[in-house]
Every structure is written in C-alpha cells, then in structure tokens.
C-alpha cells in the first residue's frame, strides 16, 4: 500500500477525525473508503450491497416458490 500526502483544512480534519471516532473507524480508513467508493465502478457495487442487505433481513418465503412468469408480472 502506498502512502499519500494530502492537504486538508485544519477545521475539516478535526471534524473528520471526530466523525471517524464516533463511527469506530480510523480517519485513514474512512478516507480510503471514501476514495474507493468514489472511484470504484458503481455498476458492480450495487449488486454486492443488495445481496448484503438481503442476507441481513430476517424473512422467509415459508416454502412458497414462484414460476418465472409470476416473478416477471408487474
């Protein structure tokens, strides 16, 4: 991993560090995440995020299954 030097306004840095602390993340990790989210193609991330949310839900189809035609009806 490469080191990068950034110039950040003192007030913004203070607020950013406080935000990171409240969210239990390091300021460095927060900046890395923000940069990654900004430059990474959103076309593949939405699918990962969708399945992650689905995995967290506590729901069940109760054994019900659907045909392809039923799923495509609006």
BAKOL-558116 format. One record per residue (C-alpha): residue number from 1; x, y, z. Coordinates in Angstrom, 2 decimals, m for minus. Each point is the difference from the previous one (the first is absolute). Layout:
! BAKOL-558116
{num: NUM, X: X, Y: Y, Z: Z}
...
***
This chain:
! BAKOL-558116
{num: 1, X: 0.00, Y: 0.00, Z: 0.00}
{num: 2, X: 1.35, Y: 3.42, Z: m0.96}
{num: 3, X: 0.11, Y: 3.04, Z: 2.27}
{num: 4, X: m1.63, Y: 3.19, Z: m1.29}
{num: 5, X: 0.34, Y: 3.48, Z: 1.43}
{num: 6, X: m3.12, Y: 2.17, Z: 0.02}
{num: 7, X: m0.56, Y: 3.61, Z: 0.95}
{num: 8, X: m3.18, Y: 0.36, Z: 2.05}
{num: 9, X: m1.36, Y: 3.08, Z: 1.73}
{num: 10, X: 0.60, Y: m0.24, Z: 3.77}
{num: 11, X: m3.69, Y: 0.40, Z: 0.85}
{num: 12, X: m1.05, Y: m2.68, Z: m2.50}
{num: 13, X: 2.69, Y: m2.35, Z: 1.32}
{num: 14, X: m1.24, Y: 0.49, Z: 3.57}
{num: 15, X: m3.62, Y: m0.61, Z: m0.99}
{num: 16, X: 1.02, Y: m3.01, Z: m2.11}
{num: 17, X: 1.95, Y: m1.59, Z: 2.81}
{num: 18, X: m2.91, Y: 0.51, Z: 2.40}
{num: 19, X: m2.42, Y: m1.53, Z: m2.52}
{num: 20, X: 2.30, Y: m3.00, Z: m0.47}
{num: 21, X: 0.36, Y: m0.44, Z: 3.77}
{num: 22, X: m3.80, Y: 0.03, Z: 0.49}
{num: 23, X: m0.32, Y: m2.68, Z: m2.69}
{num: 24, X: 2.80, Y: m2.18, Z: 1.46}
{num: 25, X: 2.23, Y: 0.30, Z: m3.04}
{num: 26, X: 3.38, Y: 1.60, Z: m0.48}
{num: 27, X: 0.17, Y: 3.23, Z: m1.97}
{num: 28, X: 2.37, Y: m1.74, Z: m2.41}
{num: 29, X: m2.43, Y: m2.86, Z: m0.60}
{num: 30, X: m2.86, Y: 2.45, Z: m0.48}
{num: 31, X: 1.92, Y: 1.94, Z: m2.65}
{num: 32, X: 0.97, Y: m3.25, Z: m1.76}
{num: 33, X: m3.66, Y: m1.12, Z: m0.03}
{num: 34, X: m1.19, Y: 3.34, Z: m1.35}
{num: 35, X: 2.57, Y: m0.03, Z: m2.78}
{num: 36, X: m0.79, Y: m3.61, Z: m0.88}
{num: 37, X: m3.75, Y: 0.68, Z: m0.08}
{num: 38, X: 0.58, Y: 3.03, Z: m2.19}
{num: 39, X: 2.28, Y: m1.57, Z: m2.60}
{num: 40, X: m1.25, Y: m3.59, Z: m0.03}
{num: 41, X: m2.58, Y: m0.78, Z: m2.63}
{num: 42, X: m3.44, Y: 0.10, Z: 1.56}
{num: 43, X: m1.25, Y: m2.52, Z: m2.56}
{num: 44, X: 1.34, Y: m2.93, Z: 2.02}
{num: 45, X: m0.34, Y: 1.39, Z: 3.52}
{num: 46, X: m3.81, Y: 0.34, Z: m0.04}
{num: 47, X: m0.39, Y: m3.74, Z: m0.47}
{num: 48, X: 2.33, Y: m0.83, Z: 2.89}
{num: 49, X: m1.76, Y: 2.55, Z: 2.22}
{num: 50, X: m3.42, Y: m1.38, Z: m0.95}
{num: 51, X: 0.93, Y: m3.57, Z: 0.88}
{num: 52, X: 1.64, Y: 1.16, Z: 3.22}
{num: 53, X: m3.24, Y: 1.72, Z: 1.04}
{num: 54, X: m2.04, Y: m3.06, Z: m0.96}
{num: 55, X: 2.26, Y: m2.23, Z: 2.11}
{num: 56, X: m0.60, Y: 2.22, Z: 3.03}
{num: 57, X: m3.80, Y: m0.20, Z: m0.24}
{num: 58, X: m1.81, Y: m2.46, Z: 2.21}
{num: 59, X: m2.71, Y: m1.09, Z: m2.44}
{num: 60, X: m1.18, Y: m3.25, Z: m1.50}
{num: 61, X: m2.04, Y: m1.02, Z: m3.04}
{num: 62, X: m1.49, Y: m2.71, Z: 2.24}
{num: 63, X: 0.62, Y: m2.60, Z: m2.70}
{num: 64, X: m1.90, Y: 1.91, Z: m2.70}
{num: 65, X: 1.55, Y: m0.14, Z: m3.45}
{num: 66, X: m0.84, Y: 1.97, Z: m3.11}
{num: 67, X: 0.20, Y: m0.64, Z: m3.72}
{num: 68, X: 2.04, Y: 2.27, Z: m2.24}
{num: 69, X: m3.23, Y: 1.42, Z: m1.45}
{num: 70, X: m1.29, Y: 0.88, Z: 3.46}
{num: 71, X: 3.24, Y: 1.79, Z: 0.86}
{num: 72, X: m0.15, Y: 2.13, Z: m3.16}
{num: 73, X: m3.62, Y: 1.12, Z: 0.44}
{num: 74, X: m0.31, Y: 3.64, Z: 1.00}
***
